[in-house]
Amino acid sequence: MEQNDTQILERYLTEEEEKILFKTVNTFGDVYSRRDAAWMLLFRQTGIRIGTMAGLNVGDAKQAVRTKKLVLRNEICKGKKGYTVHANTSAIKALNKLLKIRTEMGAINANHEPLVVSRNHKAMSVRSYQARLKYWRDQAGLQIEVTPHFFRHTCGQRIMERSTAVNPLQVVQAALGHSDIKNTAIYTRPTREQLAADMEAIS
């Protein structure tokens, strides 16, 4: 973790940055742009890690669409500890798009096949996710260094901001699959916007 992360939460997208990024990707209509927009939306709505995303298969997606629960298998999760994420309306939309797009790309439609595929119909690698997101960040003209993990932090931060639970930190813990709530404590730190606003307030 970066040194500055001990003071503030930095590795996330503000609502404005998120809006700009998705607007940029959705401007393009080719299959690879639509694929990227869909997996970015799934990242944002579920907060899953990049290794987990790369391990999702068609069967996982179909089950989630049916049950509204994205079951993350042990073998594709950090520490081999699987968990289940609620698939909200936007996540279901992303999953359906990814299923449709992979078929459009000519990939084999079998449950064990990867959900998100590259041009050669193989699972997109972690490096490919990183490279594609860097490309879209540059296209959007964002001034921050965006990585796929930003979506995980963005998901956690939005829950903290909008949850009506008595203890929203526990909701974030469950949503992100943290076994220890100490790992979730990062979301109690001030955000970039909060720090800027409070510093302006004393100007």
Residue frames as a rotation matrix with the C-alpha (Angstrom) as fourth column:
MET 1
0.572 0.820 0.000 0.00
0.820 -0.572 0.000 0.00
0.000 0.000 -1.000 0.00
GLU 2
0.021 -0.570 0.822 1.24
0.473 -0.718 -0.510 3.45
0.881 0.400 0.254 -0.85
GLN 3
-0.743 -0.428 -0.514 2.54
0.642 -0.241 -0.728 5.59
0.188 -0.871 0.453 2.00
ASN 4
-0.874 0.417 0.251 -0.09
-0.417 -0.907 0.055 8.28
0.250 -0.057 0.966 1.49
ASP 5
-0.122 0.869 -0.480 -2.82
-0.089 0.472 0.877 5.66
0.989 0.149 0.020 1.90
THR 6
-0.487 -0.076 -0.870 -2.09
0.807 0.341 -0.482 5.74
0.333 -0.937 -0.104 5.63
GLN 7
-0.893 0.159 -0.421 -3.63
0.086 -0.858 -0.506 9.22
-0.442 -0.488 0.753 5.73
ILE 8
-0.143 0.864 -0.483 -6.33
-0.760 -0.409 -0.506 9.31
-0.634 0.295 0.715 3.02
LEU 9
0.123 0.280 0.952 -8.13
0.424 0.853 -0.305 7.01
-0.897 0.441 -0.014 0.62
GLU 10
-0.218 -0.360 -0.907 -6.67
-0.558 -0.716 0.419 7.73
-0.801 0.598 -0.045 -2.80
ARG 11
-0.946 -0.314 -0.080 -6.98
-0.249 0.547 0.799 4.68
-0.207 0.776 -0.596 -5.04
TYR 12
-0.234 0.928 0.289 -10.59
0.701 0.367 -0.611 5.07
-0.673 0.060 -0.737 -6.15
LEU 13
-0.699 0.102 0.708 -12.61
0.570 -0.519 0.637 7.00
0.432 0.849 0.305 -8.74
THR 14
-0.778 0.529 -0.339 -14.62
-0.147 -0.677 -0.721 10.06
-0.611 -0.511 0.605 -7.78
GLU 15
0.142 0.913 0.383 -18.15
0.440 0.288 -0.851 10.17
-0.887 0.289 -0.360 -9.18
GLU 16
0.648 0.063 -0.759 -17.01
-0.508 -0.707 -0.492 12.67
-0.568 0.705 -0.426 -11.80
GLU 17
-0.427 -0.874 -0.234 -13.98
-0.822 0.267 0.503 10.57
-0.377 0.407 -0.832 -12.82
GLU 18
-0.597 0.294 0.746 -16.17
0.212 0.955 -0.207 7.49
-0.774 0.035 -0.633 -13.03
LYS 19
0.497 0.856 -0.141 -18.72
0.161 -0.250 -0.955 9.34
-0.852 0.452 -0.262 -15.18
ILE 20
0.350 -0.456 -0.818 -16.02
-0.839 -0.541 -0.057 10.57
-0.417 0.706 -0.572 -17.58
LEU 21
-0.682 -0.687 0.250 -14.40
-0.540 0.704 0.462 7.13
-0.494 0.180 -0.851 -17.89
PHE 22
-0.397 0.593 0.701 -17.62
0.448 0.791 -0.416 5.25
-0.801 0.149 -0.580 -18.65
LYS 23
0.618 0.604 -0.503 -18.89
-0.107 -0.570 -0.815 7.97
-0.779 0.558 -0.288 -20.97
THR 24
-0.056 -0.748 -0.661 -15.66
-0.907 -0.239 0.347 7.69
-0.418 0.619 -0.665 -22.97
VAL 25
-0.846 -0.290 0.448 -15.79
-0.157 0.938 0.310 3.91
-0.510 0.192 -0.839 -23.30
ASN 26
-0.145 0.903 0.405 -19.49
0.536 0.416 -0.735 3.92
-0.832 0.110 -0.544 -24.19
THR 27
0.179 0.124 -0.976 -18.85
-0.588 -0.782 -0.207 6.39
-0.789 0.610 -0.067 -27.00
PHE 28
-0.611 -0.519 -0.597 -17.42
-0.791 0.366 0.491 3.53
-0.036 0.773 -0.634 -29.06
GLY 29
0.380 0.913 0.148 -19.63
-0.874 0.407 -0.267 0.77
-0.304 -0.028 0.952 -30.46
ASP 30
-0.027 -0.428 -0.903 -17.16
-0.676 0.674 -0.299 -1.89
0.736 0.603 -0.307 -31.57
VAL 31
0.654 0.421 -0.629 -17.26
0.030 0.816 0.578 -5.26
0.756 -0.397 0.521 -29.85
TYR 32
-0.158 -0.797 -0.583 -14.02
0.751 0.287 -0.595 -4.81
0.641 -0.531 0.553 -27.89
SER 33
-0.787 -0.039 0.616 -15.09
-0.240 -0.900 -0.364 -1.42
0.569 -0.434 0.699 -26.53
ARG 34
0.235 0.954 0.186 -18.45
-0.699 0.033 0.714 -2.86
0.675 -0.298 0.675 -25.50
ARG 35
0.436 -0.200 -0.878 -16.67
0.452 0.892 0.021 -5.81
0.778 -0.406 0.479 -23.89
ASP 36
-0.630 -0.772 -0.085 -14.42
0.502 -0.322 -0.803 -3.45
0.592 -0.549 0.590 -21.93
ALA 37
-0.487 0.535 0.691 -17.36
-0.618 -0.770 0.160 -1.29
0.618 -0.349 0.705 -20.83
ALA 38
0.544 0.770 -0.334 -19.14
-0.348 0.569 0.745 -4.42
0.764 -0.289 0.577 -19.55
TRP 39
0.243 -0.474 -0.846 -16.26
0.726 0.667 -0.166 -5.84
0.643 -0.574 0.507 -17.51
MET 40
-0.791 -0.476 0.383 -15.50
0.149 -0.758 -0.635 -2.40
0.593 -0.445 0.671 -16.11
LEU 41
-0.077 0.862 0.501 -19.12
-0.731 -0.391 0.560 -2.12
0.678 -0.323 0.660 -14.99
LEU 42
0.649 0.292 -0.702 -18.95
0.130 0.867 0.482 -5.57
0.749 -0.404 0.525 -13.40
PHE 43
-0.389 -0.858 -0.336 -15.77
0.663 -0.008 -0.748 -4.59
0.639 -0.514 0.572 -11.54
ARG 44
-0.760 0.055 0.647 -17.40
-0.265 -0.936 -0.232 -1.39
0.593 -0.348 0.726 -10.32
GLN 45
0.139 0.963 0.233 -20.65
-0.733 -0.059 0.678 -3.01
0.666 -0.265 0.697 -9.17
THR 46
0.810 0.190 -0.555 -19.17
0.103 0.885 0.453 -6.05
0.578 -0.424 0.697 -7.42
GLY 47
0.601 -0.645 0.472 -15.75
-0.799 -0.495 0.340 -4.90
0.014 -0.582 -0.813 -6.19
ILE 48
0.929 -0.275 0.249 -14.14
0.231 0.954 0.192 -8.21
-0.290 -0.120 0.949 -7.11
ARG 49
0.164 -0.962 -0.220 -10.38
-0.266 -0.258 0.929 -8.49
-0.950 -0.094 -0.298 -7.54
ILE 50
0.165 -0.159 -0.973 -8.74
-0.970 -0.206 -0.131 -8.67
-0.180 0.966 -0.188 -10.93
GLY 51
-0.854 -0.517 -0.062 -7.58
-0.520 0.845 0.124 -12.27
-0.011 0.138 -0.990 -10.48
THR 52
-0.494 0.773 0.399 -11.14
0.167 0.535 -0.829 -13.26
-0.853 -0.343 -0.393 -9.66
MET 53
0.366 0.603 -0.709 -12.49
-0.572 -0.455 -0.682 -11.44
-0.734 0.655 0.179 -12.71
ALA 54
-0.252 -0.572 -0.780 -9.98
-0.966 0.191 0.172 -13.25
0.050 0.797 -0.601 -14.91
GLY 55
-0.972 -0.182 0.152 -11.17
-0.206 0.966 -0.159 -16.58
-0.118 -0.185 -0.976 -13.48
LEU 56
-0.174 0.981 0.089 -14.92
-0.496 -0.010 -0.868 -16.13
-0.851 -0.195 0.488 -14.01
ASN 57
-0.966 -0.111 0.234 -16.50
0.129 0.578 0.806 -18.52
-0.225 0.809 -0.544 -16.47
VAL 58
-0.659 0.751 -0.043 -19.77
-0.353 -0.258 0.899 -18.72
0.665 0.608 0.435 -18.40
GLY 59
-0.138 0.605 -0.784 -21.35
0.595 0.684 0.422 -20.97
0.792 -0.408 -0.454 -15.79
ASP 60
-0.636 -0.159 -0.755 -20.59
0.738 -0.410 -0.536 -18.49
-0.224 -0.898 0.378 -13.02
ALA 61
-0.959 0.238 -0.152 -22.27
-0.271 -0.928 0.254 -15.72
-0.080 0.285 0.955 -15.00
LYS 62
-0.449 0.833 -0.324 -25.36
-0.154 0.285 0.946 -17.73
0.880 0.475 0.000 -15.92
GLN 63
-0.222 0.324 -0.920 -25.85
0.863 0.505 -0.031 -18.80
0.454 -0.800 -0.392 -12.31
ALA 64
-0.801 -0.152 -0.579 -25.54
0.460 -0.775 -0.433 -15.19
-0.382 -0.614 0.691 -11.12
VAL 65
-0.844 0.536 -0.041 -28.10
-0.413 -0.597 0.687 -13.99
0.344 0.597 0.725 -13.67
ARG 66
-0.196 0.793 -0.577 -30.55
0.217 0.609 0.763 -16.64
0.956 0.024 -0.291 -12.41
THR 67
0.173 0.216 -0.961 -29.98
0.901 0.359 0.243 -16.18
0.398 -0.908 -0.132 -8.68
LYS 68
0.716 -0.033 0.698 -28.69
-0.081 -0.996 0.036 -12.59
0.694 -0.083 -0.715 -8.38
LYS 69
0.778 -0.558 0.290 -25.76
-0.311 0.059 0.949 -14.07
-0.546 -0.828 -0.128 -6.46
LEU 70
0.574 -0.688 -0.444 -22.27
-0.525 0.107 -0.844 -14.15
0.628 0.718 -0.300 -7.97
VAL 71
0.943 -0.226 0.243 -20.62
-0.048 0.630 0.775 -17.15
-0.328 -0.743 0.584 -6.34
LEU 72
0.457 -0.865 -0.206 -16.86
-0.804 -0.302 -0.513 -16.70
0.381 0.400 -0.833 -6.39
ARG 73
0.876 -0.075 -0.476 -15.19
0.114 0.992 0.052 -20.09
0.469 -0.100 0.878 -6.30
ASN 74
0.799 -0.593 -0.100 -12.29
0.119 -0.008 0.993 -20.77
-0.590 -0.805 0.065 -3.92
GLU 75
0.170 -0.822 0.544 -9.85
0.852 0.400 0.338 -21.36
-0.495 0.406 0.768 -6.76
ILE 76
0.052 -0.155 0.986 -10.32
0.778 -0.613 -0.138 -17.89
0.626 0.775 0.089 -8.27
CYS 77
0.880 0.323 0.348 -10.18
0.037 -0.777 0.628 -15.91
0.473 -0.540 -0.696 -5.02
LYS 78
-0.013 -0.898 0.441 -7.29
-0.587 -0.350 -0.730 -14.49
0.809 -0.268 -0.523 -3.04
GLY 79
-0.578 -0.320 0.750 -6.12
-0.812 0.315 -0.491 -16.98
-0.079 -0.894 -0.442 -0.43
LYS 80
-0.802 0.323 -0.503 -8.39
0.007 0.846 0.532 -19.60
0.598 0.423 -0.681 -2.00
LYS 81
-0.736 0.599 -0.315 -11.26
0.420 0.039 -0.907 -18.25
-0.531 -0.800 -0.281 0.13
GLY 82
-0.698 0.532 0.480 -14.37
0.457 -0.186 0.870 -17.94
0.552 0.826 -0.113 -1.98
TYR 83
-0.692 0.574 -0.437 -17.36
0.225 -0.403 -0.887 -15.81
-0.685 -0.713 0.149 -1.14
THR 84
-0.201 0.731 0.652 -20.64
0.979 0.138 0.148 -14.67
0.018 0.668 -0.744 -2.64
VAL 85
-0.935 -0.095 -0.341 -21.44
0.093 -0.995 0.021 -11.18
-0.342 -0.012 0.940 -3.93
HIS 86
0.112 0.994 -0.021 -24.96
0.421 -0.066 -0.905 -9.86
-0.900 0.092 -0.425 -4.41
ALA 87
-0.766 -0.289 0.575 -25.42
0.635 -0.194 0.748 -9.20
-0.104 0.938 0.332 -8.12
ASN 88
-0.280 0.668 -0.690 -27.34
0.100 -0.694 -0.713 -5.94
-0.955 -0.269 0.128 -8.31
THR 89
0.711 0.693 0.122 -29.27
0.207 -0.041 -0.977 -4.71
-0.672 0.720 -0.172 -11.35
SER 90
0.641 -0.527 -0.558 -26.19
-0.751 -0.581 -0.314 -3.14
-0.158 0.620 -0.768 -12.94
ALA 91
-0.413 -0.800 0.435 -24.07
-0.678 0.589 0.440 -6.23
-0.608 -0.113 -0.786 -12.31
ILE 92
0.038 0.525 0.850 -26.71
0.327 0.797 -0.507 -8.45
-0.944 0.297 -0.142 -13.96
LYS 93
0.901 0.272 -0.337 -26.73
-0.169 -0.494 -0.853 -6.05
-0.399 0.826 -0.399 -16.92
ALA 94
0.148 -0.943 -0.299 -22.94
-0.961 -0.209 0.182 -6.34
-0.234 0.261 -0.937 -17.21
LEU 95
-0.465 -0.308 0.830 -23.04
-0.275 0.941 0.195 -10.14
-0.841 -0.138 -0.522 -17.00
ASN 96
0.469 0.727 0.502 -25.71
0.346 0.372 -0.861 -10.41
-0.813 0.577 -0.077 -19.68
LYS 97
0.811 -0.230 -0.537 -23.71
-0.546 -0.627 -0.556 -8.11
-0.209 0.744 -0.635 -21.94
LEU 98
-0.216 -0.972 0.098 -20.55
-0.884 0.237 0.403 -10.15
-0.414 0.000 -0.910 -21.45
LEU 99
-0.227 0.219 0.949 -22.39
0.122 0.973 -0.195 -13.38
-0.966 0.071 -0.248 -22.26
LYS 100
0.792 0.600 0.112 -23.82
0.225 -0.116 -0.967 -11.85
-0.568 0.791 -0.227 -25.42
ILE 101
0.621 -0.608 -0.494 -20.55
-0.754 -0.636 -0.166 -10.24
-0.213 0.475 -0.854 -26.49
ARG 102
-0.362 -0.806 0.469 -18.44
-0.583 0.588 0.560 -13.40
-0.727 -0.071 -0.683 -26.12
THR 103
0.113 0.496 0.861 -20.95
0.483 0.730 -0.484 -15.19
-0.868 0.471 -0.157 -28.37
GLU 104
0.937 0.225 -0.268 -20.78
-0.066 -0.638 -0.767 -12.30
-0.343 0.736 -0.583 -30.83
MET 105
0.221 -0.948 -0.229 -17.00
-0.908 -0.286 0.306 -12.72
-0.355 0.140 -0.924 -30.83
GLY 106
0.383 0.017 -0.924 -17.40
-0.657 0.708 -0.260 -16.36
0.649 0.706 0.282 -31.83
ALA 107
-0.640 -0.637 0.429 -16.32
-0.746 0.382 -0.545 -17.92
0.183 -0.669 -0.720 -28.56
ILE 108
-0.561 0.393 -0.728 -17.59
0.188 0.918 0.351 -21.38
0.806 0.060 -0.589 -27.56
ASN 109
-0.126 0.629 0.767 -20.65
-0.805 -0.517 0.292 -21.10
0.580 -0.581 0.571 -25.31
ALA 110
0.198 0.113 -0.974 -19.92
0.344 0.922 0.177 -23.70
0.918 -0.370 0.144 -22.63
ASN 111
0.939 0.343 0.025 -20.11
0.099 -0.340 0.935 -23.29
0.329 -0.876 -0.353 -18.86
HIS 112
0.567 -0.779 -0.267 -16.41
0.668 0.246 0.703 -23.98
-0.482 -0.577 0.660 -18.28
GLU 113
0.044 -0.549 0.835 -15.29
0.881 -0.372 -0.292 -21.41
0.471 0.748 0.467 -20.87
PRO 114
-0.716 -0.402 -0.571 -13.96
0.647 -0.689 -0.326 -18.00
-0.263 -0.603 0.753 -19.68
LEU 115
0.329 0.904 -0.272 -16.54
0.742 -0.425 -0.518 -15.23
-0.584 -0.031 -0.811 -19.39
VAL 116
0.759 -0.148 -0.635 -14.34
-0.343 -0.918 -0.196 -12.42
-0.554 0.367 -0.748 -20.70
VAL 117
0.471 -0.544 0.695 -12.31
0.693 0.715 0.090 -13.37
-0.546 0.439 0.713 -23.75
SER 118
-0.213 -0.666 -0.715 -9.59
-0.209 -0.684 0.699 -11.84
-0.954 0.298 0.007 -25.88
ARG 119
0.095 0.216 -0.972 -9.39
-0.959 -0.243 -0.148 -11.79
-0.268 0.946 0.184 -29.67
ASN 120
-0.597 -0.401 -0.695 -8.18
-0.613 0.787 0.072 -15.41
0.518 0.469 -0.715 -29.70
HIS 121
0.342 0.912 -0.228 -11.15
-0.428 0.367 0.826 -16.50
0.837 -0.184 0.516 -27.51
LYS 122
-0.208 -0.452 -0.867 -8.94
0.669 0.581 -0.464 -17.23
0.713 -0.677 0.182 -24.51
ALA 123
0.615 0.438 -0.656 -9.44
0.788 -0.372 0.490 -15.71
-0.030 -0.818 -0.574 -21.07
MET 124
0.617 -0.396 0.680 -8.20
-0.080 -0.891 -0.446 -12.14
0.783 0.221 -0.582 -20.83
SER 125
-0.053 -0.737 -0.674 -5.02
0.813 0.360 -0.458 -12.02
0.580 -0.572 0.580 -18.78
VAL 126
0.455 0.124 -0.882 -4.48
0.769 -0.553 0.320 -9.73
-0.448 -0.824 -0.347 -15.79
ARG 127
-0.570 -0.768 -0.291 -1.98
0.450 -0.589 0.672 -7.81
-0.688 0.252 0.681 -17.89
SER 128
-0.676 0.382 0.630 -4.60
0.617 -0.173 0.767 -7.32
0.403 0.908 -0.119 -20.62
TYR 129
0.448 0.844 -0.293 -7.12
0.864 -0.326 0.383 -5.90
0.228 -0.425 -0.876 -18.17
GLN 130
0.191 -0.467 -0.863 -4.49
0.585 -0.652 0.483 -3.49
-0.788 -0.597 0.149 -16.90
ALA 131
-0.805 -0.570 0.165 -3.44
0.440 -0.387 0.811 -2.44
-0.398 0.725 0.562 -20.41
ARG 132
-0.338 0.765 0.548 -7.00
0.759 -0.123 0.640 -1.92
0.557 0.632 -0.539 -21.63
LEU 133
0.597 0.568 -0.566 -7.91
0.798 -0.494 0.345 0.19
-0.083 -0.658 -0.748 -18.60
LYS 134
-0.224 -0.755 -0.617 -4.77
0.473 -0.638 0.608 2.30
-0.852 -0.155 0.500 -19.08
TYR 135
-0.805 -0.023 0.593 -5.82
0.583 -0.214 0.784 2.84
0.109 0.976 0.186 -22.69
TRP 136
0.131 0.959 0.251 -9.28
0.785 -0.255 0.564 4.02
0.605 0.123 -0.787 -21.66
ARG 137
0.402 -0.089 -0.911 -7.88
0.731 -0.568 0.378 6.21
-0.551 -0.818 -0.163 -18.90
ASP 138
-0.666 -0.721 -0.192 -5.72
0.409 -0.569 0.714 7.95
-0.624 0.397 0.674 -21.48
GLN 139
-0.602 0.525 0.602 -8.65
0.645 -0.124 0.754 8.25
0.470 0.842 -0.264 -23.88
ALA 140
0.459 0.849 -0.264 -10.73
0.821 -0.291 0.491 9.82
0.340 -0.442 -0.830 -21.10
GLY 141
0.038 -0.552 0.833 -7.96
0.096 -0.828 -0.552 12.24
0.995 0.101 0.021 -20.20
LEU 142
0.944 0.294 -0.150 -7.98
0.152 0.017 0.988 11.31
0.293 -0.956 -0.028 -16.52
GLN 143
0.347 -0.842 0.412 -5.04
-0.577 -0.539 -0.614 12.73
0.739 -0.025 -0.673 -14.58
ILE 144
0.252 -0.246 0.936 -4.81
-0.882 0.340 0.327 9.92
-0.398 -0.908 -0.132 -12.03
GLU 145
-0.704 -0.551 -0.449 -3.15
-0.667 0.729 0.151 6.51
0.244 0.406 -0.881 -12.38
VAL 146
0.265 0.915 0.305 -6.14
-0.947 0.307 -0.098 4.16
-0.183 -0.263 0.947 -12.70
THR 147
-0.865 -0.431 -0.257 -5.80
-0.465 0.880 0.091 0.40
0.187 0.198 -0.962 -12.23
PRO 148
-0.239 0.822 -0.517 -8.49
-0.014 0.529 0.848 -2.31
0.971 0.210 -0.115 -12.06
HIS 149
-0.479 0.031 -0.877 -8.16
0.824 0.360 -0.437 -2.33
0.302 -0.932 -0.198 -8.26
PHE 150
-0.982 0.167 0.088 -9.53
-0.182 -0.960 -0.213 1.23
0.049 -0.225 0.973 -8.24
PHE 151
-0.277 0.942 -0.191 -12.94
-0.420 0.060 0.906 -0.25
0.864 0.331 0.378 -9.02
ARG 152
-0.085 0.182 -0.980 -12.79
0.696 0.714 0.072 -2.36
0.713 -0.676 -0.187 -5.84
HIS 153
-0.775 -0.262 -0.575 -12.03
0.611 -0.546 -0.574 0.69
-0.163 -0.796 0.583 -3.73
THR 154
-0.849 0.517 0.104 -14.66
-0.415 -0.777 0.473 2.70
0.326 0.359 0.875 -5.58
CYS 155
-0.087 0.833 -0.547 -17.28
0.080 0.553 0.829 0.06
0.993 0.028 -0.114 -4.81
GLY 156
-0.219 -0.077 -0.973 -16.33
0.924 0.304 -0.232 0.03
0.313 -0.950 0.005 -1.12
GLN 157
-0.952 -0.200 -0.232 -16.34
0.266 -0.916 -0.301 3.82
-0.152 -0.348 0.925 -0.91
ARG 158
-0.612 0.787 0.085 -19.78
-0.413 -0.409 0.814 4.14
0.675 0.463 0.575 -2.54
ILE 159
0.047 0.605 -0.794 -21.21
0.531 0.658 0.533 1.64
0.846 -0.447 -0.290 -0.06
MET 160
-0.532 -0.328 -0.780 -19.78
0.845 -0.260 -0.467 3.67
-0.050 -0.908 0.416 2.81
GLU 161
-0.995 0.096 -0.012 -21.32
-0.097 -0.987 0.130 6.84
0.001 0.131 0.991 1.39
ARG 162
-0.483 0.857 -0.181 -24.77
-0.667 -0.227 0.709 5.46
0.566 0.463 0.681 0.61
SER 163
-0.570 0.249 -0.783 -25.43
0.402 0.916 -0.001 2.61
0.716 -0.315 -0.623 3.03
THR 164
0.095 0.677 0.730 -28.31
-0.605 -0.543 0.582 3.03
0.791 -0.497 0.358 5.47
ALA 165
0.361 -0.024 -0.932 -26.97
0.474 0.866 0.161 0.27
0.803 -0.500 0.323 7.73
VAL 166
0.999 -0.027 -0.023 -26.13
0.010 -0.405 0.914 0.99
-0.034 -0.914 -0.405 11.36
ASN 167
0.223 -0.974 0.039 -22.57
-0.198 -0.007 0.980 -0.15
-0.954 -0.226 -0.195 10.65
PRO 168
0.874 0.167 -0.455 -21.81
-0.458 -0.028 -0.889 0.35
-0.161 0.986 0.052 6.93
LEU 169
-0.114 -0.987 -0.115 -18.25
-0.992 0.108 0.062 -0.88
-0.049 0.121 -0.991 7.45
GLN 170
-0.397 0.035 0.917 -19.64
-0.260 0.954 -0.148 -4.38
-0.880 -0.297 -0.370 8.07
VAL 171
0.738 0.668 0.089 -21.58
-0.039 0.174 -0.984 -4.13
-0.673 0.723 0.154 4.81
VAL 172
0.535 -0.638 -0.554 -18.37
-0.837 -0.307 -0.453 -3.25
0.119 0.706 -0.698 2.97
GLN 173
-0.416 -0.711 0.567 -16.59
-0.790 0.591 0.162 -6.15
-0.451 -0.381 -0.808 4.66
ALA 174
0.024 0.522 0.852 -19.25
0.058 0.850 -0.523 -8.61
-0.998 0.062 -0.010 3.50
ALA 175
0.878 0.394 -0.273 -19.46
-0.199 -0.217 -0.956 -7.13
-0.436 0.893 -0.112 -0.02
LEU 176
0.436 -0.803 -0.407 -15.71
-0.858 -0.234 -0.457 -7.26
0.272 0.548 -0.791 -0.58
GLY 177
0.790 -0.037 -0.611 -15.18
0.039 0.999 -0.011 -10.63
0.611 -0.015 0.791 1.08
HIS 178
-0.165 -0.861 0.482 -12.78
-0.612 -0.294 -0.734 -9.41
0.773 -0.416 -0.479 3.78
SER 179
0.157 0.171 -0.973 -12.23
0.496 0.838 0.228 -12.08
0.854 -0.518 0.047 6.45
ASP 180
-0.289 -0.329 -0.899 -10.86
0.942 -0.266 -0.205 -9.47
-0.172 -0.906 0.386 8.87
ILE 181
0.721 0.675 0.155 -12.65
0.691 -0.718 -0.090 -6.14
0.051 0.172 -0.984 9.30
LYS 182
0.259 -0.723 -0.640 -9.25
0.253 -0.589 0.767 -4.52
-0.932 -0.361 0.031 9.94
ASN 183
-0.653 -0.505 0.565 -8.72
0.633 0.046 0.773 -4.79
-0.416 0.862 0.289 6.18
THR 184
0.082 0.807 0.585 -11.93
0.931 -0.271 0.244 -2.83
0.355 0.525 -0.774 5.65
ALA 185
0.313 0.064 -0.948 -10.87
0.740 -0.642 0.201 0.06
-0.595 -0.764 -0.248 7.90
ILE 186
-0.749 -0.633 0.198 -9.31
0.599 -0.517 0.612 1.88
-0.285 0.577 0.766 4.93
TYR 187
-0.353 0.698 0.623 -12.83
0.657 -0.290 0.696 3.03
0.666 0.655 -0.356 3.99
THR 188
0.588 0.480 -0.651 -13.09
0.802 -0.453 0.390 5.10
-0.108 -0.751 -0.651 7.16
ARG 189
-0.421 -0.832 -0.361 -10.27
0.707 -0.551 0.444 7.35
-0.568 -0.068 0.820 5.93
PRO 190
0.250 0.490 -0.835 -11.03
-0.146 -0.833 -0.533 10.73
-0.957 0.256 -0.137 4.36
THR 191
0.473 -0.019 0.881 -11.28
0.817 0.384 -0.430 10.78
-0.330 0.923 0.198 0.58
ARG 192
-0.609 -0.707 0.360 -9.49
0.793 -0.544 0.274 13.12
0.002 0.452 0.892 -1.80
GLU 193
-0.150 0.637 0.756 -12.66
0.382 -0.668 0.638 15.22
0.912 0.385 -0.143 -2.15
GLN 194
0.764 0.464 -0.449 -13.22
0.556 -0.121 0.822 15.38
0.327 -0.878 -0.350 1.62
LEU 195
0.030 -0.852 -0.523 -9.67
0.899 -0.205 0.386 16.50
-0.436 -0.482 0.760 2.25
ALA 196
-0.701 -0.300 0.647 -9.83
0.629 -0.687 0.363 19.18
0.336 0.661 0.671 -0.46
ALA 197
0.186 0.878 0.441 -13.22
0.374 -0.478 0.795 20.46
0.908 0.017 -0.418 0.74
ASP 198
0.761 0.108 -0.640 -12.15
0.648 -0.094 0.756 20.67
0.021 -0.990 -0.141 4.37
MET 199
-0.314 -0.921 -0.230 -8.90
0.875 -0.375 0.308 22.43
-0.370 -0.105 0.923 3.49
GLU 200
-0.553 0.213 0.806 -10.86
0.453 -0.735 0.505 24.96
0.699 0.644 0.310 1.43
ALA 201
0.506 0.853 -0.130 -13.22
0.551 -0.203 0.810 25.44
0.664 -0.481 -0.572 4.38
ILE 202
0.527 -0.365 -0.767 -10.38
0.720 -0.287 0.632 26.78
-0.451 -0.885 0.112 6.51
SER 203
-0.294 -0.674 0.678 -9.01
0.929 -0.367 0.037 29.03
0.224 0.641 0.734 3.76
